[in-house]
Amino acid sequence: MTRPVTLFTGQWADLPFEEVCRLASEWGYDGLEIACWGDHFEVDKALADDSYIPRKLETLEKYNLKVWTISNHLVGQAVCDNPIDERHKGILPARIWGDGDPEGVRQRAAEEMKNTARAAAKLGVKTVVGFTGSSIWHTVAMFPPVPPSMIEAGYADFADRWNPILDVFDEVGVRFAHEVHPSEIAYDYHTTVRTLEAIGRRPAFGLNWDPSHMVWQGVDPVGFILDFADRIYHVDCKDTKVRVGDGRRGMLSSHLPWADLRRGWDFVSTGRGDVPWEDCFRALNAIGYEGPISIEWEDAGMDRLDGAPEALAYIRRLNAITPPAAAFDAAFSSD
């Protein structure tokens, strides 16, 4: 199945947008999943300056690249998060952080996500990928014991804050693809179910499938594709290497930095970890996913200028897998 392969620019935001375009084009990528930070895509400028988006499109055309998706993970994180603290100050634009009052930050972040939908529509993009934040993630350790009412309040808070945002997505004909990820309202299988239920499974809200965050939690990324077939709005490819087994390295990683071998898991270049990639691509074929395959390149132990083209070659081979194996076809069609 032929699908465009794009490079997510979030890990490249230290470079100017045109330089990332040049590199991606030289490596043979079809386009970019453009991050809304660095100078890659600035939502406020896209809406305020009529020449901003044409200039971006001209740069993409210069390097024979296309865009199907933009991503605003950093601002989306602040919509529901509790607490709001110095971590958010480090990732948010100064105009969103403002004076740092938590509720003010959340409200400004929500307005920015509405504007992200509007800017995406002006760019001609139909999908925005991002995070939602969560007011109840901090309870995941389960001690002190968490009353059910507190969890229910967390999903209600998510719905109250995101439904007005999704109203704007509906108005402009753009969809939001939430990346299922620790620290979010939906971070594994069952929390994804509850998240969709909280907003009445409205079509404006779907999922960005990234298997890396599933594998280290023990969630089956193949079954996830099949069970949430109607909600897979975008695909990010990032790999995970699980390193537990010596009795010291745990899944929560002990606050150790990326690539520290004392961690129980780490991100590695696509094809070098524990994600069952061939089975995953057969499942994507089974559900008829035809959108972009975006490489989110991340490996602290490897030079990214070598890793990004290597990952592209690997995904090209997977993308060439023809109709799904009978087992996957049967799994998808059975009740």
N, C-alpha and C positions, 0 to 999 in steps of 0.2 A: 504494500500500500504506500503510495507516494504522499508524503507529508513534508511541509517545509521544516527545515531545521534552523533554529534561531539561537542566538547567544544572549543570555540574560546579562544586562550590563551592570547590575548592582555591585558585583565584585570588581568592576573595572571603573568605578566612578571617580577614582583618583586620576584617571586620564581624561583628557578632553574628549567630547563626544566624537569629533571628527577623527581623532586618532583611533578610537575603538571601532568606528566604521571602517577605517582603512585596514586594520588588523583582521576584522571579521571577514571582510571581502577577500583579502589575500588568502585566508585559510579556506574559503569556499562556503561560508555560511550563506543561507538564503535571506536572512534578515536578523532583526534584533527584537528582543523583549526589552523595552526601554524602561529603565528605572527612573523614578521621579526624584532623583537627588543628584548631587554634583551639578554639572551643566547639561546633563543628558536630556532631562525634560522637566521644566519648571512650570508648574501648574498656573501660578499667578501670572507669569509672563505670557503663557499660551492664551490666556483669556483677555489680557489687557492690551497686547500688542498684535495687531492684525498681520504683521509680517513675520511673527515668530514661527508659527507652524509651517508656512511656506518655506522658510529657510531650513527647517529641520528636514522637510521632505526633499528639498534640493540636495542636501548633503547625503541623504540615503540614496537618492537616485544617482548621484555622482559615483557612488561605490556599488551600484547595482544591488542594493539591499531594499527589503520591504519591512514593514512593521504590521504585526497583527495584534500586538498586546503591549500595554504599558503596565507598570507595577508601582504601587505606592504602599509598600509594606510599612515603612517607618511611621508615616502619619496615621495609617489605619490602626496601628498598635495602640495609639493613645486614645482612641475613641472610647474604649471600655475599661482600660486598665485601672487597677487600684492595687497598690498606691501609684501615683504619679510622682516621680522623684528625679534625681540627678541623672539616672540612666536615660530618661526621656529627653532631658535637656540636651544630652549628647547626640541625639539622633534627629531631633526635630528642627525645622527652620525656626529662626529667632522669632518670626512673626506668629508662629503657632505656639511657641513656648510662652511668649509675652512675659507677664510677671510671675509665671510659674504657679499661679493659683490652680489647683488640680481640676476643679470643675470648669474653669475657664479654658484650660488646655484641652479638655475633652470636647467642649463645645466648638472650639476653633478647629480642632482636628476633624470633627464631624462635618463642618462646613467645607473644609478642604477636600474631604472625600466626595462630597457632592460636586464640588468644582472639578475634581479629577474626572468624574463621569462626563461633565460638560466639555472638558478639554479633550478627552478621548474621542468624543463624538466629532469635534472639530478636526481632529487628526485623521478621522476615518477609521478609528479602531473600535471594535465591538466588545472587547473584553479587557477588564482591569483586574489584575491579580493583586492580592494583598492580604494583610492580617486584619483582625478585628479587635485584638486585645481581649482581656477577660477580667471581670471583677472578682472571679472566684478561683483563678489559677493558684493563688497563694494558699488555697486550702487543700491542694492535691496531696500533701503529706499525710492527711487524715488524722493528725493530732495537733491540737486538741480535737476531739470528735466533732464532726461537722453535721449540724442538724439539717435534715432534708429541706427545711424552709429556706436555709441560706443558699443552697444550690439552686432551688427554684427561683429565688430572687435574682441570682446571677443570670439565669437564662432570660428572665423577664427584663432585666436591665439591658441585656444584649438586644432583645427585640425592640425595646423602647428607643434605643439609640440608633439602631441600624435600619429599622423600617422607614423612617423619614429619608435616610440616605438612599435606600433602595427605591423609594418613590421617584427620586431624581434619575436614577439609573433607568427606570422604566420610561420616564418622560423623554429621555434622549436616545433610547434604543441601545443601551450598553448593558452588559452583564458583569457582575462581580464574581470573581473566582477566588474563594477563600483558601489559603494554603493551610491545610491541616498540619498543625505544628505545636509542639509544647509551648506553653504560655498563652495559647489562644483559647477561645471559647470552645472550639472543636479541635482536639489534639489527637484523638484516636478514633476507633470505630464507633463506640457507643456514644461518645460526646458529639460525634458528627450527626448521629441519628437525632439526638436531643436538640442540637442546634437547628437542624432543618425543621423539626417539629415546632420549635419556638417561634418561627416566622411563617408557619403555615405552608412550608415547602414552596414559597413563592418563586417563580422562575428566574427572577432577577438575581437570585443568590445561588451560586453553584460552588464547585470545588476546583482548586488547583492540585492536581495529583503529583506529589513529590514523594517517592518511596523511601528516601533516606531517613526521614523522620519516623517512618513506620517500622522499618527493619530493626532499629536499635531498641524500639519499645516492644518488639515481639508481635507486631500487627502484620498480617499477611497483605502485602500490597497488591497481589493478584486478585484475591477475593474482594478487596476493597473496590477495585475497578469494576468487577462484575456486579457487586451489590449496589453500587452508586452510579450505575451506568448512565442514567439520565442527568447526572450532575457533574460529570467530568467535563468541565468547560475549558480546561487548559492543562498542559503537561509540562512539568519541569523535571529534568533528569539530573539527579545528584546522587552519588553513591555513598554508602556507609560501610565502614569496617568495624565489626564487633570484636573486641579484644578480651572479653572476660574469660576466666578460667584459671587464673593463678591465685584466686582467693583474696585479692587485694583490689582489683579493678572493678568498680561497680558501675551500674547504668547511669547513675546521677553524676558521675564524673568528678566529684570531690572539689568543685570550683577550679579545676586545673585548666590551663589554656589549651586551645586547639593544638593538635599534633603532639601533645605531651604523652609519652607512651604509658604513663601511669593511669591514663583515662581508660574507661571500659569500652569506649567507642570513639570514632572520629570520622570526619568526612574525608573521602579520597576521590581521586579522579574517576569518572564514570568508566565502569568495566573493571575496576581494581578492588571492588569491595564485595559485599554479601547480598546485594540486591539481585534477585533472580530475573535478570533483564529479559531473556528470551521469552520466558513465560509471561512477563508483564506485557511485552509487545504483542504476543498472541492474544492476550486479553483485550488490549486496546483495539486490535483488529476485530475481535468478537463483538465488541459494542459499537463498532463502526466509527470510532473516533477519527476524524479527518483534519483536526486542527494542527497548529504548530507543535513541534517537539522542541522545547527550549532547553538548552544545556546551561545549567547553573554550575559553572565550573568552580570547584573549591577543593583545594588540597594544599594544606600548609607545608607539606613535605615535598612538593614538586613545583618546578618553575611553571607558571601559568602560560608562558609563551610556548612551551612545549606541550603542556597538558590540554589546552583548548583545542588545537588541531587534532590531537590524538583522540580526544573525546568525540569530536565531530566524525572522524572516520569510523569509530566504534558504533555510533548511533546510526550512521548511514547504513551499515550492514544490518542492524536490527530493523531499520525502517523498511528494508527490502523483504522481510518475511512475508510470504504470501498467505493465502487464507488460513484461518485459525485451525489448529489441530482439532480432531473430532471431540476430544475430551473437553476442550474449552467451549466448543460450540454446544455440547450437551449441557455443560454446567450453566451456561448463560440462558439456555432456552428452557431448562427444567424449573419447576416450581419448588 
